[in-house]
Amino acid sequence: MMKPNLFYEKKLGGIALGVDEVGRGCVAGAVVAAGVILNDQVDVTEINDSKKLSANKREKIYSQLINQCIYATAYCSVEEIEKLNILQASLLAMRRVIAKIQQQHQFDHVLVDGNISPDIAMNNITTIIGGDGKSLSIAAASIVAKVTRDKMMEQLDKEFPQYQWKQNKGYCTAQHSRAIREHGICVHHRRSFLKNIIPQ
């Protein structure tokens, strides 16, 4: 099975910033983006698309990345998602991450998962479809974004335990759907995503 590598990073040369987001398909919670600049101190052997890693493995790699790399996270709130739509909110979260990194460290290229550039004014962004499974920088960003968002949902779970966000992370599982029908929605739900579950 092919794992992410440094093909794109080496092809472009210079310092690469990998950017990815998580949470587009959820019905509750923010969409979170992360950016990571890898360095020679990082053990990249276990880095992979966050979706292909166990929670324990993600946590382990996340800890290494945030301690050894230049990184940043940003998010768009449920309110922003509802106002902009999920695609535009995802792109905005990515722009926020890029802006944060720019304040910390210089980079030459941005590698983004997907096929749409978050900022068409920047001419150094390369979009890669399935990038979290191809580029180590993007895969690292996917891990940081995923663990960051999971921690956010676990915190919200303490306030709204009836939805079991600690388990489902805001995705529309059968249990989550039943909880919405039983308890209604809360401020952290994306109302526009729930047309098939709640009356509009």
PyMOL commands that set and color helices and strands:
alter all, ss='L'
color gray80, all
select helices_A, chain A and resi 7-12+50-52+55-68+78-84+86-104+131-133+136-159+161-163+165-168+174-183+191-193
alter helices_A, ss='H'
color red, helices_A
select strands_A, chain A and resi 16-22+31-37+70-76+109-113+125-128
alter strands_A, ss='S'
color yellow, strands_A
deselect
rebuild
show_as cartoon
